């Protein structure tokens, strides 16, 4: 190495060879590039499913980002994170991925573009920002539009878990903008990769909504139908009228049945699972009649008798005949008295409407808002060889349950129960089950029935050949709308009784279906975590003078010191 350096420095044409080497190094770097992500959480690295997806893009995809212009500081951070992510994605997709940042002012007068955004439920918001004219309100469009030919998919870049700060004195909540933006950043890769994946799909996954046992089919499934129509090929399948569930169906939804399941129906579901089919169960073991409670002061929750216990037990769970109660719950309006002959209505906490806590340890529910439930049951796990059980939703650390027959009284709402009565913590309400399931009809099927299934599927199985998965939720209301009033449209899924808060019921449904039927594994990118490293404000204030000195005076002193040392060395050498 020393000989080469000496050659380059001392020969007549050394400068030429030096330039040639630099040129070759630059050319090589353009073809053979590598990056090293030194962040602890691998903030600037893409997950393996995303890399595979980008490398398989079959035609040009463009992404328009509207987060641009004069933005508040936290939104500029989101803009920079989006730009960094897309630059990283382009490293793998090459010329087949194009992105551009659009100045939002250019579209504010474009009614067609605004209508297109509204069709994706992307509604701009206004915020105070520091502009060239000073502090003023600006319209923010934290959105991205993914385009592939005529197909478009809209993304809300800001949507995610809302983080709050609790005032220690009066207990009020205030949105923490920095943490909320950080939560949105953790989902950026998932949102954009998921949109790219979906816009390339030529054939949507097939999902069947099962009926035949009293499942709802009216306006209460309005949002459910919207979700299925947007992302899946779906249809209604009446199990009482078919001999089997077609294996072409990727997943089935069983939502709030109210009638007993006969063995013939259960066998169809069981064999569908054994053949590799996915099931999403939303079940209520008890019937808590909300209409009766609206007319009377109390009602009794009684066992519906679905006759599914033995089947679910074989798969690894048991839905209990109880109702969970939680201090973390939604409010319901009730009449608390009369004034001048007029009823006085006031919203009060109703502990039978718990706000379920999403597990942060699984991609389905990570960085997700609470899920609103109504009259949910608790779930226990039972021994099932080879089955993994993962809690997805649970109550808070201040909860309890009442066993059947459960008497639900409006009088409970008018009194505040002692918090010390809520001794149960994190009662599970939703489980993911995965593994090789064993048939609950392995030894209870006649030869005639086995032959029928062999004709339909090619074989009668007593265990799944490969690992399968299903999700069991002990509340059917989670994915239903409230019934509309007269001619009004149905309220959105997960809307609070006050109408002021929209919980994550819809997102939970989308994520569970995505996890069950999409083989790309893109949903695993939801596990990404970005640590927000905030400065300690108390220490900053306390050590302000010291750091100002270090940042301003220290560099000047260092330059003077180096100059003095250099002068002394020079004087010593030439004296």
C-alpha positions in Angstrom: 0.0 0.0 0.0 2.9 2.4 0.9 4.7 1.5 -2.4 1.5 2.3 -4.4 1.1 5.6 -2.6 4.7 6.5 -3.2 4.4 5.6 -6.8 1.3 7.8 -7.3 2.9 10.7 -5.5 6.4 10.6 -7.0 5.9 9.5 -10.6 5.3 11.9 -13.5 1.9 10.6 -14.3 0.9 9.8 -10.8 -1.9 12.4 -10.9 -3.4 10.7 -14.0 -3.5 7.2 -12.3 -5.0 8.8 -9.1 -7.8 10.3 -11.2 -8.3 7.0 -13.0 -8.6 5.1 -9.7 -11.2 7.6 -8.4 -13.2 7.3 -11.6 -13.2 3.5 -11.5 -14.3 3.6 -7.8 -17.2 5.9 -8.6 -18.3 3.8 -11.5 -18.1 0.6 -9.4 -20.1 2.3 -6.6 -23.0 3.1 -9.0 -23.3 -0.7 -9.8 -22.4 -2.2 -6.5 -24.1 -0.2 -3.7 -24.6 -1.2 -0.1 -26.0 0.5 3.0 -25.4 -0.1 6.7 -28.3 0.7 9.0 -26.8 1.6 12.4 -30.1 2.4 14.2 -31.0 0.0 17.0 -34.5 -0.7 15.7 -33.3 -0.9 12.0 -35.4 2.2 11.2 -34.0 2.6 7.7 -34.2 -1.1 6.7 -37.1 -2.8 4.9 -38.6 -6.1 6.0 -38.0 -9.2 3.9 -41.7 -9.4 2.6 -41.5 -5.8 1.4 -38.2 -6.4 -0.4 -39.7 -9.5 -2.2 -42.7 -7.5 -3.1 -40.7 -4.6 -4.6 -38.5 -6.9 -6.6 -41.5 -8.6 -8.2 -43.3 -5.4 -9.4 -44.5 -6.2 -12.9 -45.2 -2.7 -14.2 -44.6 0.9 -13.3 -46.2 2.1 -10.1 -46.3 5.8 -9.1 -46.8 7.2 -5.7 -48.0 10.8 -5.3 -47.4 12.3 -1.8 -49.4 15.4 -0.9 -47.5 16.0 2.3 -45.5 19.0 1.1 -45.1 22.8 1.4 -45.3 24.8 4.6 -45.9 22.3 7.3 -45.8 22.2 11.1 -42.5 20.7 12.5 -44.0 17.3 13.4 -45.5 17.0 9.9 -42.2 17.9 8.3 -40.8 15.0 10.2 -43.5 12.7 8.8 -42.7 14.0 5.3 -39.0 13.3 5.7 -39.6 9.8 7.0 -41.9 9.1 3.9 -39.2 10.4 1.6 -36.5 8.3 3.2 -38.8 5.2 3.0 -39.6 5.7 -0.7 -36.0 6.2 -1.5 -35.2 2.9 0.2 -38.0 1.2 -1.6 -36.7 2.5 -5.0 -33.4 0.8 -4.3 -35.2 -2.6 -4.7 -37.9 -1.6 -7.2 -35.7 0.4 -9.5 -37.4 2.3 -12.3 -40.7 0.5 -11.8 -41.4 2.7 -8.7 -41.8 6.4 -9.2 -42.7 8.9 -6.6 -43.2 12.6 -6.4 -44.2 15.1 -3.7 -47.1 17.4 -4.8 -47.6 20.9 -3.4 -51.1 20.7 -1.9 -52.0 24.3 -2.8 -52.1 23.1 -6.5 -55.0 20.8 -5.8 -57.1 22.8 -3.3 -59.1 24.3 -6.2 -59.3 21.0 -8.1 -62.8 19.7 -7.2 -62.3 16.5 -9.2 -59.1 15.7 -7.2 -60.8 16.5 -3.9 -63.7 14.2 -4.8 -61.2 11.5 -5.6 -59.6 11.9 -2.1 -63.1 11.9 -0.5 -63.9 8.6 -2.2 -60.9 7.1 -0.2 -62.2 8.8 3.0 -59.2 11.1 2.9 -60.4 14.4 4.4 -57.9 17.3 4.7 -57.4 18.9 8.1 -56.2 22.4 9.2 -53.4 23.2 11.6 -51.5 26.2 12.8 -48.1 26.4 11.1 -45.2 28.9 10.9 -45.3 30.3 7.4 -43.5 33.2 5.6 -46.4 35.4 6.6 -46.1 34.3 10.2 -48.3 32.0 12.3 -51.4 31.0 10.3 -53.7 28.1 9.6 -52.8 25.8 6.7 -54.6 23.0 5.1 -52.8 19.7 5.5 -53.0 16.7 3.2 -51.1 13.8 4.9 -52.1 11.5 2.1 -50.5 9.4 -0.6 -52.1 8.1 -3.8 -50.7 4.9 -5.3 -51.3 4.6 -9.1 -51.1 1.7 -11.5 -52.6 2.6 -14.8 -56.2 3.5 -14.1 -56.2 1.9 -10.7 -55.7 4.1 -7.6 -55.4 3.4 -3.9 -55.5 6.2 -1.3 -53.4 6.1 1.9 -53.8 8.2 5.1 -50.2 8.6 6.2 -51.2 10.0 9.6 -53.7 7.3 10.5 -52.5 5.2 13.4 -52.5 5.0 17.2 -53.3 8.3 18.9 -51.1 8.8 21.9 -52.2 10.9 24.9 -50.6 12.6 27.8 -52.6 12.5 31.1 -52.7 15.5 33.3 -51.7 14.3 36.7 -53.8 17.0 38.5 -57.2 16.9 36.9 -56.9 13.6 34.9 -57.7 15.1 31.5 -56.2 13.8 28.3 -54.3 15.8 25.7 -53.1 14.4 22.4 -49.3 14.1 22.3 -48.5 15.2 18.7 -44.9 14.0 18.7 -45.8 10.4 19.9 -48.8 10.3 17.5 -46.7 11.2 14.5 -44.1 8.6 15.7 -46.8 5.9 15.8 -47.8 6.9 12.2 -44.2 6.6 11.1 -44.0 3.0 12.4 -46.8 2.1 10.0 -45.5 3.8 6.9 -43.8 0.8 5.4 -46.9 -1.4 6.0 -49.3 1.2 4.5 -47.3 1.8 1.3 -46.3 -1.8 0.8 -49.8 -3.0 1.4 -51.2 -0.6 -1.2 -48.5 -1.7 -3.7 -49.4 -5.3 -3.0 -53.2 -4.7 -3.4 -52.9 -2.6 -6.6 -51.0 -5.5 -8.3 -53.5 -8.2 -7.4 -55.3 -9.5 -10.4 -57.4 -11.9 -8.4 -58.8 -10.9 -5.1 -58.9 -13.5 -2.3 -62.3 -15.2 -1.9 -64.2 -14.8 1.3 -67.6 -16.3 2.2 -70.1 -14.8 4.7 -71.8 -17.7 6.3 -75.6 -17.7 7.0 -78.1 -20.4 8.0 -77.9 -20.1 11.8 -79.5 -16.7 12.4 -76.5 -14.5 11.3 -77.4 -10.8 10.6 -77.9 -9.8 7.0 -79.5 -6.4 7.3 -78.2 -2.8 7.7 -76.1 -3.9 10.7 -73.6 -5.5 8.3 -73.3 -2.5 6.0 -69.7 -1.6 6.9 -68.7 -5.3 6.9 -70.0 -5.6 3.3 -68.1 -2.4 2.3 -64.9 -3.9 3.6 -65.4 -7.2 1.8 -66.4 -5.5 -1.5 -63.3 -3.3 -1.5 -60.6 -5.9 -1.0 -62.2 -9.4 -1.6 -64.3 -11.4 -3.9 -67.1 -12.3 -1.5 -70.5 -13.8 -1.4 -73.1 -15.2 1.0 -73.0 -18.9 1.6 -75.9 -20.7 3.3 -74.6 -23.8 4.9 -78.1 -25.3 5.2 -78.3 -25.4 1.4 -74.8 -26.7 0.4 -73.2 -30.1 0.8 -69.8 -28.6 1.6 -67.7 -25.4 1.7 -65.8 -25.1 -1.6 -62.0 -25.3 -1.2 -61.7 -22.3 -3.5 -62.9 -20.1 -0.7 -59.9 -18.7 1.1 -61.7 -17.8 4.4 -65.2 -17.8 5.9 -66.8 -15.3 8.3 -69.2 -16.6 11.0 -70.7 -13.5 12.6 -73.1 -13.5 15.6 -75.2 -16.6 14.9 -78.2 -16.9 17.1 -79.4 -20.5 16.2 -78.1 -23.9 17.2 -75.5 -25.5 14.9 -76.4 -29.0 14.0 -73.8 -31.7 13.6 -74.2 -31.7 9.8 -73.3 -28.0 9.7 -70.4 -28.3 12.1 -69.0 -31.2 10.0 -68.9 -28.9 6.9 -66.9 -26.3 8.8 -64.7 -28.9 10.4 -63.7 -30.5 7.1 -63.2 -27.1 5.5 -60.7 -26.3 8.2 -59.0 -29.7 7.8 -58.6 -29.0 4.1 -56.7 -25.7 4.9 -59.6 -23.2 5.0 -59.4 -20.2 7.3 -62.2 -19.3 9.8 -62.9 -16.0 11.5 -65.4 -16.5 14.3 -67.3 -13.6 15.9 -69.6 -15.3 18.5 -71.8 -14.4 21.4 -72.6 -17.2 23.8 -75.1 -15.1 25.7 -78.0 -13.0 24.3 -78.1 -9.6 26.0 -81.1 -8.0 24.5 -80.4 -4.3 24.1 -83.9 -3.6 23.0 -85.3 -5.0 26.2 -82.9 -2.8 28.2 -84.0 0.3 26.3 -87.7 -0.4 27.3 -87.1 -1.8 30.8 -84.9 -1.1 33.7 -83.1 -4.5 33.5 -82.8 -7.6 31.4 -81.4 -11.1 31.7 -78.5 -12.4 29.5 -79.2 -16.0 28.7 -77.4 -18.8 27.0 -78.1 -19.0 23.2 -77.1 -22.6 23.0 -75.0 -22.4 19.8 -73.7 -26.0 20.4 -70.1 -25.0 19.3 -68.4 -25.8 22.6 -67.0 -29.2 21.6 -65.7 -28.0 18.3 -63.9 -24.9 19.6 -62.6 -27.0 22.6 -60.9 -29.4 20.1 -59.3 -26.4 18.4 -58.0 -25.0 21.7 -60.4 -22.5 23.3 -63.6 -22.2 25.3 -65.9 -19.2 25.2 -67.3 -18.8 28.8 -70.9 -18.1 29.6 -70.2 -14.8 31.3 -70.1 -11.1 30.5 -67.0 -9.1 31.1 -67.1 -5.7 32.7 -64.4 -3.0 32.6 -63.7 0.4 34.1 -62.3 1.3 30.7 -65.6 1.4 28.8 -67.8 3.5 26.5 -70.4 6.0 27.6 -74.2 5.5 27.0 -76.9 8.2 27.4 -79.4 7.5 30.1 -82.2 9.5 31.8 -81.0 10.6 35.2 -84.1 12.6 36.2 -86.9 14.9 35.2 -86.8 18.7 35.1 -90.0 20.6 34.2 -91.5 17.4 32.8 -88.6 16.9 30.5 -86.2 14.0 30.8 -82.6 14.9 31.7 -80.2 12.7 29.6 -76.6 12.4 30.5 -73.8 10.1 29.2 -72.4 7.8 31.8 -69.9 4.9 31.7 -71.4 1.5 30.9 -69.1 -1.3 32.0 -70.7 -3.9 29.7 -69.3 -1.9 26.8 -65.5 -2.4 27.4 -62.9 -0.8 25.3 -60.7 -3.7 24.5 -56.9 -3.3 24.6 -55.1 -4.5 21.5 -52.0 -6.7 22.1 -48.8 -4.9 21.1 -47.0 -8.3 20.6 -48.7 -9.3 17.3 -48.8 -7.6 13.9 -52.6 -7.7 13.7 -53.1 -5.5 16.6 -49.8 -3.6 17.0 -50.0 0.2 17.2 -53.8 0.0 17.1 -56.5 2.0 18.9 -58.9 0.3 21.4 -61.8 -1.8 20.0 -65.3 -1.1 21.1 -67.2 -4.3 22.2 -70.7 -4.9 23.6 -71.6 -7.7 26.1 -68.4 -9.6 25.4 -67.6 -13.0 26.9 -64.2 -14.1 28.3 -62.2 -16.8 26.6 -60.2 -19.6 28.2 -57.6 -21.8 26.5 -57.6 -25.5 26.8 -55.0 -28.2 26.0 -54.7 -28.8 22.2 -51.6 -30.6 21.0 -49.5 -28.4 18.6 -51.8 -25.4 18.7 -50.3 -21.9 19.5 -52.6 -19.4 21.1 -52.0 -15.7 20.9 -54.2 -13.1 22.7 -55.2 -10.3 20.3 -57.8 -8.4 22.3 -58.3 -8.2 26.1 -59.9 -6.1 28.8 -57.9 -3.6 30.8 -56.2 -4.3 34.1 -59.3 -3.1 35.9 -62.0 -5.6 34.9 -64.3 -8.4 36.2 -67.0 -10.7 34.9 -70.5 -11.8 35.9 -71.6 -15.4 35.3 -74.8 -16.5 33.7 -77.7 -15.9 34.4 -76.4 -12.3 34.2 -78.8 -9.6 35.2 -78.1 -6.3 33.4 -79.6 -3.3 35.2 -79.7 0.3 34.2 -79.5 1.1 37.9 -75.9 0.0 37.8 -75.1 3.0 35.6 -76.4 5.5 38.2 -74.0 4.3 40.9 -70.2 4.3 40.7 -68.9 0.9 41.7 -65.8 0.6 43.9 -62.7 0.2 41.6 -61.4 -2.4 44.1 -64.1 -4.8 42.9 -62.5 -4.9 39.5 -59.8 -7.4 40.4 -59.4 -9.3 37.1 -56.7 -8.2 34.7 -56.5 -8.5 30.9 -59.4 -11.0 30.3 -58.9 -12.4 26.8 -61.7 -11.6 24.3 -60.0 -12.5 21.0 -57.4 -15.3 20.2 -55.4 -16.3 17.2 -55.0 -20.0 17.0 -52.3 -21.5 14.7 -50.9 -25.0 14.1 -52.1 -28.4 12.9 -55.8 -28.6 14.0 -57.3 -32.0 14.8 -60.8 -32.8 13.6 -63.6 -32.8 16.2 -65.3 -35.4 14.0 -62.4 -37.8 13.5 -64.2 -40.6 15.3 -67.8 -39.4 14.9 -68.3 -39.6 11.2 -70.0 -42.5 9.4 -68.5 -44.2 6.3 -71.3 -42.7 4.2 -70.4 -39.1 5.4 -66.7 -39.8 4.8 -67.3 -40.9 1.3 -69.3 -37.7 0.6 -66.4 -35.5 1.7 -63.9 -37.7 -0.2 -65.9 -37.1 -3.4 -66.0 -33.3 -2.7 -62.5 -32.7 -1.5 -60.6 -35.8 -2.7 -60.0 -36.9 0.9 -61.5 -37.0 4.4 -58.9 -35.6 6.8 -58.6 -35.9 10.6 -55.8 -33.3 10.8 -54.7 -30.4 8.7 -51.7 -31.4 6.5 -50.0 -28.1 7.0 -50.2 -25.4 9.7 -53.5 -23.6 9.6 -54.9 -20.6 11.5 -58.2 -19.2 12.7 -59.3 -16.3 14.9 -61.9 -16.6 17.6 -63.6 -13.4 19.0 -66.2 -13.7 21.8 -68.3 -10.7 20.6 -70.3 -10.6 17.4 -71.1 -6.8 17.8 -67.4 -5.8 17.1 -67.9 -6.0 13.3 -71.5 -4.8 13.2 -73.1 -1.3 12.8 -75.7 0.0 15.1 -79.0 0.0 13.4 -79.8 3.3 11.6 -82.6 5.7 12.7 -85.4 5.7 10.0 -83.9 6.9 6.7 -80.4 7.6 8.0 -77.3 5.7 6.8 -76.0 3.1 9.3 -73.5 4.6 11.8 -69.9 3.5 11.1 -68.6 0.3 12.7 -67.0 1.0 16.1 -68.6 4.4 16.6 -69.1 5.3 20.2 -72.6 5.8 21.6 -71.9 9.6 21.9 -70.9 9.6 18.2 -67.7 11.5 19.0 -65.1 8.7 18.9 -64.5 6.1 16.2 -62.7 3.1 17.6 -60.5 0.6 15.7 -63.1 -2.1 15.0 -62.9 -1.6 11.2 -59.1 -1.8 11.3 -59.2 -4.9 13.4 -61.5 -6.6 10.9 -59.3 -5.6 7.9 -56.1 -6.8 9.7 -57.5 -10.2 10.7 -58.7 -10.9 7.2 -55.4 -9.7 5.7 -53.5 -11.9 8.1 -55.6 -15.0 7.3 -55.7 -14.8 3.5 -52.7 -12.8 2.2 -49.7 -15.1 1.7 -47.3 -12.2 1.0 -46.7 -11.6 4.7 -46.8 -7.8 4.3 -48.8 -7.4 7.5 -45.8 -8.6 9.4 -44.3 -5.1 8.7 -46.7 -3.8 11.3 -44.3 -5.2 13.9 -41.8 -2.5 13.0 -41.0 -0.3 15.9 -39.4 3.2 15.9 -38.2 4.5 19.2 -39.0 8.2 19.9 -36.0 9.5 21.7 -37.2 12.8 23.3 -35.0 15.2 25.2 -35.6 15.5 28.9 -37.1 19.0 29.1 -36.2 19.4 32.8 -32.5 18.5 32.1 -32.5 20.7 29.0 -33.6 23.7 31.1 -31.2 22.9 33.9 -28.2 22.4 31.6 -29.0 25.1 29.0 -26.0 27.4 29.8 -23.5 24.5 29.8 -24.6 23.2 26.4 -24.7 26.7 24.9 -21.1 27.1 26.0 -20.1 23.7 24.6 -21.8 24.5 21.2 -20.6 28.0 20.8 -17.4 28.7 22.8 -15.8 25.2 22.7 -15.3 25.2 18.9 -13.7 28.7 19.0 -11.4 27.7 21.9 -10.4 24.5 20.0 -9.5 26.4 16.9 -7.3 28.9 18.9 -5.7 26.0 20.8 -4.8 24.1 17.6 -3.4 27.4 16.0 -1.3 28.0 19.1 0.1 24.4 19.1 0.8 24.6 15.3 2.6 27.9 15.8 4.7 26.5 18.6 5.7 23.4 16.6 6.6 25.6 13.6 8.7 28.0 15.7 10.5 25.0 17.3 11.2 23.5 13.9 12.5 26.6 12.2 14.2 28.5 15.0 
